[in-house]
């Protein structure tokens, strides 16, 4: 043991400080990547939901315009089909978000209930 106790303490303190700095840098870079991925996923989901909603409204308005143009019904076809397009857009958003069951899920769920309640 040729080192003085103060020198070994200072060397250990410096090494510990360097280790802490390197760990902090690694944590910050990993955290930023995780937040960026999560942000991209949220942005993609928001774009999907908003495009589904807007598409329903635009299709309803277009069909209402065509009905008014060819049938001569005035603004009523546009008003009715625009409202139906709005409802369809809301329903599409709820289905995409998973808050409303799709028709496949409803058929599968009701079919198994009938089979389970048979003549056993």
N, C-alpha and C positions, 0 to 999 in steps of 0.2 A: 504494500500500500504506500505508494510514493506520493499520491495526490493528497492535497489538503481537503478537509471536509467541505470548505466553502467552494472550492473549485468543482468538486463532484456535484454539489448541490446546484451550482450555477449551470453546469453542463446538462444535468438532468432537467432543470427548469427550461432551458433553451430547447432541448429535444421535445419535451412535453408541449411547449408552445408551438413548435413546428408541426407536431402531430395534430394538434387541435386545429390549426389553420388549414391543414390539408383535408381533414375530415369535414370542416365547414364548407370548403370549396366543393367537395364531392357532393355533399348534401344539397347545396344550393343548385348545382347543375342538374341533379336528379329531380329535384322538386320542380324546377322550371320546365323540364321536359314533360313531367306528369301533368302539370297544369296546362301546358300547351295542348297536349293530347285531349284532355278533358274539355278544354275550350273548343277545340275543333269538333268534337263529337256533339257538343251542345249546339254549336252553330249549324252543323249539318242537320240535326233534328229540327231546329227552328226553321230552317229553309224548307225542309220537307213538309212540315205542317202548314206553313204559310202558303206554299205553292199549291197544296191540296185545297186549301180554303179558297184561294183566289181562283183556281181553276173551276171549282163548282159554281162560283158566282158568274164568271165570264161565260161559261157554257150556258147557264140559265138565261143570261141576258142576250146572248147570240140567238138562242132558239126562240126567245120571246120576240126579238126583232124580226126574225124570219117569219114567224107566225103572223105578226102584225102586217108585215109587208105583203105576204101572199094572200092572207085571208081578209085583210082590211078591217081588223078588229080594233084598231086604234091603239091606245097605250095599254089596254088591258092584258093582252098577251105578254107584253114586256114586263108588266108589273107582277103578274102571277108567276111567270116562269123565273123571274129574277128572285122572287121570294123562295120559290122551290129550289133554285140554285144555291141560295144562301143556306137553306136547311140541309141540302145535300153536302155542301162544303163543311158545315159544322159536324155532320154525321161522319164524314170522311176523316176529319181531324180527330174525333173521338175514337174512331176505329184504329187509326194509326197510333194514337197514344196508348191504346190498350184499355181504354175505359169502357168500351162497348164491345160485346162479343160479335164476331163475324158470323156469317150464315153457316160456315163450315163448323164452327164451334158449337152453334146452337143445334144443328142437326145431329152431331156426334153426341152431345150431351143428352138430348131427348131420346135418342135411339137406345142408349144404354140404360136409361131409366125404365123403359118399357120392357126391355129384356130381363132386367133384374126382378121385376114384379110379376113374373110369369106364374104358371101353375105348379110351383114346387111343393 
